[in-house]
């Protein structure tokens, strides 16, 4: 459902912004992969900041009636939130630079236009 995806995406983006996420990038994957329709990549200033933002995103989604699963909270250098139609990656900057997910996924998104 496109409308539901848009609602989840807005919740994620608003929550990240309210919690001072840095370098937030949204990648439209609609029709390009079965994984999700949207991907959001963001950075936090520290492991604690990453964990805190991830907790807030999950909490806000739950309050809004959306389910999600989370991986990576133990180390909190890369936390993945799978909200089904929207996948969220929150990194500490050095881990984000190393994996460079948005470059890889933007190439996929552009290739399949």
Steps between C-alpha positions, in 0.01 A plus 500: 500500500657823383315714754619281788856512371480881483370513860779274628760702307370828647509360854857380448620827346326719760632290790855506366483876447358559850785295645771686309598234249773609263530457122158339452460352151181340367526261205191403302517126432142460378491243222875440523519236774261287700679598823319832551357802320713756685836500676614764747867534595605730785790563734523560871787667682579201723387144577275638773342749258446224239334274759284782634376598153426138413300456821301817424424391144379157615298653784335759273417238237346276766291786642374565147400135455791383285717199572875488452797281580841622614852365470830638625397667826770317698790685336295785353758586238249392232135449591256361245129563545279300268156660484419273205425759228771729642848390606701732725876486552649716775880507522785663683680701226809280457292183455271679255801616299642148495185328371377790283155343462334800342748502210435132432119528528477824303686324216241217512212750510638694202584191296145369512315822413 
